[in-house]
Amino acid sequence: MYLNRNKNTTSWGNYPQVDALSQFIEREKDVNSLDMTKKLIARGLGRSYGDSALSKSIVNLEKNDYFISFSNEGILECTAGVSLESIISVFSTRGWFLPVTPGTKYVTVGGAIASDVHGKNHHADGVFSDHVESFRIFTGEEILECSKSVNPDLFYATCGGMGLTGIILTVTLRLLKIHSSYIIQSQTRASNFEDLMRLFEGSESEKYTVAWIDCLSKGEHLGRGVMISGEHATYDDLLGTKMQENPLKLCKSFPAKIPFNFPSFALCSESVYLFNQLYFNKPSSELDRALTTFDPFFYPLDFVSDWNKIYGARGFVQYQFVVPMKSSKKAIQEILERVSDKGIASFLAVLKLFGKESEGYLSFPMRGYTLALDFPIMEGLFEFLDELDKIVLDANGRLYLTKDARMSADTFHKSYKNVNKFKSVVQKYGCDRFFKSLQAKRLGL
Ligand SMILES: Cc1cc2nc3c(=O)[nH]c(=O)nc-3n(C[C@H](O)[C@H](O)[C@H](O)COP(=O)(O)OP(=O)(O)OC[C@H]3O[C@@H](n4cnc5c(N)ncnc54)[C@H](O)[C@@H]3O)c2cc1C
């Protein structure tokens, strides 16, 4: 185990920053050498946006990355610091893929469980933890096995529990059988938000769906966007193409780098407006049903590593909320109107349709629509987001903890219905004596 002090430790949004001492775990036995006198929080690859993986004392697991076993039925056992990128690199060429993947592959398996991440297939396949057979977790005093049948309360508190139940050490996960490393993708333009909802609801039989929204559009075009759907290509889909020679070939893209923080004016509403015009009006030929590879389909943002620097040194927040089906249209249109009227540029605006409510006590998804917007930190932003929170609360929705850096304890407690259940499990296993993040303090968790 080794230590590292960094005065400006941050996560993906570069906000907030904390002077943190990190203890790096490489092997399971290293937990015995942890300094447990200060409250700790586990950290994977720091791809959460806000303060959930931040504290003055961090336990970093990115070096704890080993595969332990793999069965022909696709059951993988690995340590919690293994990244989704490593799993794809090793197993996709053998015909296995992740059952659920977020929009970046640079996250650890432990981080994916702690945030209970979702992908473009939530409506069909649920959250990451729906595919986890079991994990082992260090609660501060002991290492416990957890699954839906062994210590189930700790299992459901840990899935989506943002590291507050302890340090996940090893994970057994069910991978998805695939017959090619290609995706058949289709794209459809929608002229406003209602149109977009119609497209989503007519595409629930598709495995993957997601939409990009032009959040600067107004009036009858409010919420216009492009819906992207896809399926894993079968061998037959590749017949007659060069791809049939090696259907499981992994086509990797190598990310470009941004060497420094952009000045804050670089991402003004004018540049976002220009990008949105070009994206929405891309040639129809680009929308046609076509074969593509994993990286552009699942991980377009990974093409530029450190793209978070485009928001400048003050950082940014990602505002991701979910609202139930019946209040989705009104709430999302109202939020889009507020954003558009305010003229704040959100470079990214991603809409997904969720399936059933997740079982994790603090898991984010519920049946309904989720929208993610990025906002550079600027004066008045947090007050503006407080106003959006009210719309989300009135619609019986909630905000995603792994993106959050500023929600109030009141908003959190009003919107997450199983907080008391979560707290009682954390007390039962004694994890609250050892683990706390900046976010947990802010939210009174
Ligand atoms: C470009 C981009 C796209 C994204 N797209 C999506 C998306 O589509 N869907 C989605 O759901 N999320 C998405 N995310 C968020 C990301 O998937 C989650 O924040 C994920 O948890 C990050 O994993 P990490 O390993 O970097 O964890 P960190 O950011 O390091 O930590 C996140 C949380 O997990 C806890 N944690 C980490 N490791 C452990 C462990 N071993 N034991 C216990 N707790 C642990 C931390 O304490 C913290 O609370 C995206 C993020 C980015 C940057």
The ligand as a Gaussian input file, in Angstrom:
#p B3LYP/6-31G(d) Opt

LIG

0 1
 C      -18.339000      10.785000     -19.454000
 C      -19.145000      10.127000     -18.377000
 C      -20.300000       9.459000     -18.734000
 C      -21.057000       8.825000     -17.739000
 N      -22.191000       8.188000     -18.128000
 C      -22.944000       7.569000     -17.187000
 C      -24.109000       6.839000     -17.557000
 O      -24.479000       6.761000     -18.736000
 N      -24.801000       6.202000     -16.581000
 C      -24.414000       6.251000     -15.270000
 O      -25.086000       5.643000     -14.428000
 N      -23.307000       6.920000     -14.888000
 C      -22.574000       7.572000     -15.816000
 N      -21.432000       8.238000     -15.437000
 C      -21.058000       8.245000     -14.012000
 C      -20.119000       7.083000     -13.652000
 O      -20.510000       5.902000     -14.296000
 C      -20.197000       6.836000     -12.142000
 O      -19.907000       8.007000     -11.438000
 C      -19.263000       5.725000     -11.663000
 O      -19.596000       5.401000     -10.348000
 C      -17.795000       6.150000     -11.693000
 O      -16.983000       5.053000     -11.323000
 P      -15.550000       5.297000     -10.691000
 O      -14.849000       3.984000     -10.627000
 O      -14.852000       6.386000     -11.405000
 O      -15.957000       5.725000      -9.218000
 P      -15.609000       7.069000      -8.392000
 O      -16.042000       8.245000      -9.152000
 O      -14.209000       7.000000      -7.963000
 O      -16.584000       6.849000      -7.144000
 C      -17.996000       6.943000      -7.322000
 C      -18.684000       6.412000      -6.071000
 O      -18.390000       5.024000      -5.919000
 C      -17.790000       4.773000      -4.660000
 N      -16.810000       3.695000      -4.864000
 C      -15.856000       3.614000      -5.833000
 N      -15.176000       2.467000      -5.703000
 C      -15.714000       1.812000      -4.643000
 C      -15.433000       0.579000      -3.992000
 N      -14.475000      -0.258000      -4.413000
 N      -16.161000       0.244000      -2.899000
 C      -17.160000       1.042000      -2.454000
 N      -17.478000       2.206000      -3.021000
 C      -16.762000       2.583000      -4.111000
 C      -17.169000       6.096000      -4.233000
 O      -17.063000       6.168000      -2.834000
 C      -18.175000       7.085000      -4.794000
 O      -19.246000       7.237000      -3.909000
 C      -20.643000       8.879000     -16.376000
 C      -19.476000       9.555000     -16.038000
 C      -18.731000      10.176000     -17.019000
 C      -17.478000      10.897000     -16.634000

